Amino acid sequence: MPAIWEYFKLKDDDRSKAVCKIGTASVSRGGKQSISFNTSNLIKHLKTHHSAKYTEFTNASAKPQQRSLTEVFQKREKLSKDNPRSIKITEALTHFIALDDQPLSVVDNVGFRRLLGVLEPRYDIPSRPYITDVMLPKVYDEVKNHVRSLVHDATAISFTTDIWTSSVCPMSLLSLTAQWIDKVFTVHHITLQVKPFRCSHTSQAIANIFEDMLQIWGIPKSSIHVVLRDNAKNMIKAMADAGLPSLSCAAHTL
């Protein structure tokens, strides 16, 4: 709708005329038939009787200036990796891969690249090695530092741990999951680490690896409320050797 209608409205009983919103004047739209309607008389009325509003109207109706050749090329030029917008998109892309368990190959998918090309044609999609070697370690460090600060603020933490094995893999994994309630009674449940366990499953070896994991996260034994474990003798003795309070898992016991 032309900007002139900000200052006029159609007359209720005669659509061939418009009523000035500023005053009460009724102005012809150029004839009695709709084919002859125009806004010339309305603009002339505004110019003659309401100069300030006419200036406002002309400014609002002014056509945007044509972009310079330099601006056109800048619009098409690819963003550099250190451009603030490029950095923000790359971070969001990395979070998308990490949070939604997407394969790294998604950055090579035709449909995905076409989508980003429509959303931001200037964005240069990073390669899989760049995501793997640069962005994922960066996100990992950010999350690790955040989790470390949460753990350090906890006054008492409970842990669950278990050794995971597979018939198709010679390597075992020792897990460490932490649970606690913070000062505002928010429950936290975080898997801190899953550490490769390549040696024999002796109680002393388990105790050593467990203490290493606690040391990595800076968790003192004094803040450990309990460690929930299975009923295996080596696991029971490992917690005793490490000087940690522990209890058997109810599911294992049953």
Secondary structure, DSSP 8 states (H G I E B T S, - for coil): --GGGGSEEEETTEEEEEEESSS--EEE-SSSSGGG--SHHHHHHHHHH-HHHHHHHHHHH-------HHHHHHHHS---TTSHHHHHHHHHHHHHHHHTT--GGGGG-HHHHHHHHHH-TT-----HHHIIIIIHHHHHHHHHHHHHHHHHH-S-EEEE--EEEETTEEEEEEEEEEEEE-TT--EEEEEEEEEEE-S---HHHHHHHHHHHHHHTT--GGGEEEEEE-S-HHHHHHHHHTT--EEE-HHHH-
